[in-house]
Amino acid sequence: MYQRVILKLSGEALKGNGTYGIHPITVKGIATEIKEIYELGVQVGIVVGAGNLWRGKTGEELGMDRAQADYMGMLGTIMNSLALQDALESVMVPSRVMTVLPISAVAEPYIRRRAMRHFEKGRVLIFAGGTGSPYFSTDTAAALRAAELNADIILMAKNGVEGVYDKDPRKFEDALMYTELSQEQVLQQKLAVMDQTAASICRENKIDILVFNMNQHGNIKKAVLQEPIGTIVKWEEKSNE
C-alpha cells in the first residue's frame, strides 16, 4: 500500500453531468471515495484543476492575455478546492486548503514544512492555485508537490478514461491501452498522460504515475492498494504494452 500519495483530480470531475460548474452531490461522492483511503492511514495530498470553471488556454484563444487568463484559472482551482474541503469535512475527514496565491481569508499559504506537519496530524491536504505562475498546468503543480513532499506516486484520476492509450479511444475503436509505460516513452511519443513539463519533473525525481478511471466506484482505493488497474508509468527504462 502506498503511504503518501498526490491525487490529481480534473476540474471536470466536479461538474457531474453538467457542462460546467460545481455539482455538490458529485463532489461529495468523490469525498466519500477519498475517505476510504484516508481511513487506511494513507497521507493524501490533492491537486484539483479548474476546467469545469475556466481554462486559461481557452481565454487566450478568445483574445485574452495568456497570463491574465491563467491567473483566472488559478482562482478557479481555489473555488474547487474549497468545495472539495466542504465535502470532505461533511464526511468527517479533516482537511486543509493550502494555496500558493495569497488569499488568507479562506485558505492557508502553501509552506512545505507546514504541509508536512499537517500530514503528521492526519489531515488531507488540498493544494490550490496551481504553481502560482502562468503558463504552467495543474499537472505540473501535482508533479512539484509530489517531488517536494516525497510522495510515493501521483494518482492521475481521469474522468471516464481507463488509462493511457496509443490513440484517442473515443475516436478509434482499435485503440490499445498500455498496462505499463516508461516515462521516456511518454515524453518521446507525447502520450496524453500529463503535459511534458510535468512528465519531465516526474522522470527527474523518479516519481511513478498511475492513470486510472475515477468514475468507477472503488478505483481510488484499488489504486492505493496497488491493485492492477489503469496504466502505471514508471521512471525506470522499461515498457510493456
C-alpha positions as CSV (number, residue, x, y, z in Angstrom):
1,M,0.0,0.0,0.0
2,Y,1.2,3.5,-0.8
3,Q,1.8,5.6,2.3
4,R,1.7,9.1,0.8
5,V,0.0,10.0,-2.5
6,I,-0.8,13.0,-4.6
7,L,-4.2,12.6,-6.1
8,K,-4.6,14.7,-9.3
9,L,-8.3,15.5,-10.0
10,S,-9.5,17.2,-13.1
11,G,-11.9,20.1,-12.6
12,E,-14.4,18.3,-15.0
13,A,-14.8,15.6,-12.4
14,L,-16.6,18.1,-10.1
15,K,-19.2,19.2,-12.6
16,G,-21.2,15.9,-12.6
17,N,-23.4,15.6,-15.7
18,G,-23.5,19.4,-16.3
19,T,-21.5,21.3,-18.9
20,Y,-19.7,23.4,-16.3
21,G,-19.7,24.5,-12.7
22,I,-19.6,22.5,-9.4
23,H,-22.1,19.8,-8.6
24,P,-22.2,19.3,-4.8
25,I,-23.5,15.8,-4.9
26,T,-20.8,14.7,-7.3
27,V,-18.1,16.4,-5.1
28,K,-19.5,14.6,-2.0
29,G,-19.2,11.3,-3.8
30,I,-15.5,12.0,-4.6
31,A,-15.0,12.9,-0.9
32,T,-16.5,9.6,0.2
33,E,-14.0,7.7,-2.1
34,I,-11.2,9.8,-0.6
35,K,-12.4,8.9,2.9
36,E,-11.9,5.2,2.1
37,I,-8.2,5.7,1.6
38,Y,-7.9,8.2,4.4
39,E,-9.3,5.5,6.8
40,L,-6.5,3.2,5.6
41,G,-4.0,5.6,7.1
42,V,-2.7,6.9,3.8
43,Q,-1.5,10.5,3.7
44,V,-3.4,12.3,0.9
45,G,-2.5,15.4,-1.0
46,I,-4.9,16.6,-3.7
47,V,-4.4,18.9,-6.6
48,V,-7.6,20.0,-8.4
49,G,-7.8,21.5,-11.9
50,A,-10.3,24.2,-12.9
51,G,-11.6,23.0,-16.3
52,N,-15.1,23.0,-15.0
53,L,-14.9,26.7,-14.4
54,W,-12.3,28.2,-16.7
55,R,-9.3,27.3,-18.9
56,G,-6.5,29.8,-19.4
57,K,-5.8,28.4,-22.9
58,T,-9.4,29.0,-23.9
59,G,-9.2,32.6,-22.8
60,E,-6.0,33.1,-24.8
61,E,-7.7,31.6,-27.9
62,L,-10.5,34.2,-27.4
63,G,-8.1,37.1,-27.4
64,M,-7.2,37.4,-23.7
65,D,-3.7,37.9,-22.4
66,R,-2.5,34.4,-21.6
67,A,-1.0,35.3,-18.2
68,Q,-4.3,37.1,-17.1
69,A,-6.3,34.1,-18.3
70,D,-4.1,31.7,-16.4
71,Y,-4.4,33.6,-13.2
72,M,-8.2,33.4,-13.5
73,G,-7.8,29.6,-13.8
74,M,-5.7,29.6,-10.6
75,L,-8.6,31.3,-8.8
76,G,-10.9,28.6,-10.2
77,T,-8.8,25.9,-8.6
78,I,-9.3,27.7,-5.2
79,M,-13.1,27.6,-5.7
80,N,-12.9,23.9,-6.5
81,S,-10.6,23.2,-3.5
82,L,-13.0,24.9,-1.1
83,A,-15.9,22.9,-2.5
84,L,-13.9,19.7,-2.0
85,Q,-12.9,20.7,1.5
86,D,-16.5,21.3,2.4
87,A,-17.4,17.8,1.1
88,L,-14.6,16.1,2.9
89,E,-15.5,17.7,6.3
90,S,-19.1,16.8,5.8
91,V,-18.0,13.1,5.8
92,M,-15.7,13.7,8.8
93,V,-12.4,13.9,7.1
94,P,-10.2,16.7,8.5
95,S,-8.7,18.8,5.7
96,R,-6.8,22.0,4.9
97,V,-6.7,24.0,1.7
98,M,-3.2,25.4,1.0
99,T,-2.7,27.9,-1.8
100,V,0.4,29.4,-3.4
101,L,-1.8,32.5,-4.3
102,P,-2.2,34.6,-1.1
103,I,-5.9,34.5,-0.1
104,S,-5.7,34.3,3.7
105,A,-9.4,34.7,4.3
106,V,-10.2,31.3,3.0
107,A,-7.0,29.2,2.8
108,E,-3.6,28.8,4.3
109,P,-0.4,29.8,2.4
110,Y,1.4,26.8,1.0
111,I,4.5,26.2,3.1
112,R,6.3,22.9,2.7
113,R,7.1,22.3,6.4
114,R,3.6,23.2,7.4
115,A,2.2,20.8,4.9
116,M,4.4,18.0,6.3
117,R,3.1,18.8,9.8
118,H,-0.5,18.6,8.6
119,F,0.3,15.1,7.2
120,E,1.7,14.1,10.5
121,K,-1.5,15.2,12.2
122,G,-3.7,13.2,9.9
123,R,-5.1,15.9,7.7
124,V,-5.9,15.6,4.0
125,L,-4.3,18.5,2.1
126,I,-5.8,20.2,-0.9
127,F,-3.3,22.2,-2.9
128,A,-4.9,25.2,-4.7
129,G,-3.6,27.9,-7.1
130,G,-1.6,25.6,-9.4
131,T,2.1,26.5,-9.4
132,G,1.3,30.2,-8.7
133,S,2.7,31.1,-12.1
134,P,1.1,31.4,-15.5
135,Y,2.0,29.1,-18.4
136,F,2.1,26.0,-16.1
137,S,-0.7,23.5,-15.7
138,T,-2.1,21.9,-12.6
139,D,-0.3,18.7,-13.8
140,T,2.9,20.5,-13.2
141,A,1.7,21.6,-9.8
142,A,1.0,17.9,-8.9
143,A,4.5,16.9,-10.0
144,L,6.1,19.7,-7.9
145,R,4.1,18.8,-4.8
146,A,4.9,15.1,-5.2
147,A,8.6,15.9,-5.6
148,E,9.0,18.2,-2.6
149,L,6.7,16.3,-0.3
150,N,8.3,12.9,-1.1
151,A,5.1,11.3,-2.3
152,D,5.2,7.6,-3.3
153,I,3.2,8.2,-6.5
154,I,0.9,10.5,-8.4
155,L,-2.6,9.1,-8.9
156,M,-3.9,10.7,-12.1
157,A,-7.7,10.3,-11.7
158,K,-9.3,10.6,-15.2
159,N,-12.9,11.4,-15.9
160,G,-14.2,8.2,-17.7
161,V,-10.8,7.2,-19.2
162,E,-9.4,3.8,-18.1
163,G,-5.7,4.5,-18.7
164,V,-3.2,5.6,-21.4
165,Y,-3.9,4.6,-25.0
166,D,-1.8,4.6,-28.1
167,K,-4.5,6.9,-29.6
168,D,-7.7,8.5,-28.6
169,P,-10.1,5.7,-27.6
170,R,-13.1,8.0,-28.1
171,K,-12.3,8.3,-31.8
172,F,-10.6,5.0,-32.6
173,E,-12.2,1.7,-31.7
174,D,-8.9,-0.2,-32.2
175,A,-7.1,2.0,-29.6
176,L,-4.9,-0.1,-27.4
177,M,-4.4,0.6,-23.7
178,Y,-1.0,0.3,-22.1
179,T,-0.7,-1.5,-18.8
180,E,2.8,-0.2,-18.2
181,L,5.0,2.6,-19.7
182,S,8.3,4.2,-19.1
183,Q,8.3,8.0,-18.7
184,E,10.8,8.1,-21.6
185,Q,8.1,6.7,-23.8
186,V,5.6,9.2,-22.6
187,L,7.9,12.1,-23.5
188,Q,9.1,10.7,-26.8
189,Q,5.6,9.6,-28.0
190,K,3.9,12.7,-26.5
191,L,1.3,10.4,-24.9
192,A,-1.7,12.1,-23.2
193,V,-0.7,11.3,-19.6
194,M,0.3,14.8,-18.4
195,D,2.0,17.8,-20.0
196,Q,5.7,17.5,-21.0
197,T,6.9,19.8,-18.2
198,A,5.2,17.7,-15.5
199,A,6.4,14.4,-17.0
200,S,10.0,15.7,-17.1
201,I,9.7,16.6,-13.4
202,C,8.5,13.1,-12.6
203,R,11.2,11.5,-14.5
204,E,14.0,13.6,-13.0
205,N,12.7,12.9,-9.5
206,K,11.8,9.2,-10.1
207,I,8.1,9.6,-9.3
208,D,5.8,7.0,-10.7
209,I,2.3,7.9,-12.1
210,L,-0.8,5.8,-12.2
211,V,-3.5,6.8,-14.7
212,F,-7.0,5.3,-14.0
213,N,-10.7,5.9,-14.3
214,M,-12.1,7.6,-11.2
215,N,-15.7,7.2,-12.3
216,Q,-15.7,3.6,-11.2
217,H,-16.5,3.3,-7.5
218,G,-13.6,1.9,-5.5
219,N,-10.9,2.6,-8.0
220,I,-9.1,5.2,-5.9
221,K,-8.8,2.6,-3.1
222,K,-7.7,0.0,-5.6
223,A,-5.0,2.4,-6.8
224,V,-3.7,3.0,-3.3
225,L,-3.7,-0.8,-2.6
226,Q,-1.6,-1.3,-5.8
227,E,-4.3,-3.5,-7.4
228,P,-3.9,-3.9,-11.2
229,I,-5.9,-1.0,-12.7
230,G,-5.2,1.6,-15.3
231,T,-1.7,2.4,-16.7
232,I,1.3,2.6,-14.5
233,V,4.0,5.0,-15.8
234,K,7.4,4.1,-14.2
235,W,10.6,6.2,-14.3
236,E,12.7,3.1,-15.0
237,E,13.7,2.3,-18.5
238,K,11.3,-0.5,-19.3
239,S,7.9,-0.8,-21.0
240,N,5.2,-3.2,-21.6
241,E,2.3,-2.5,-24.0
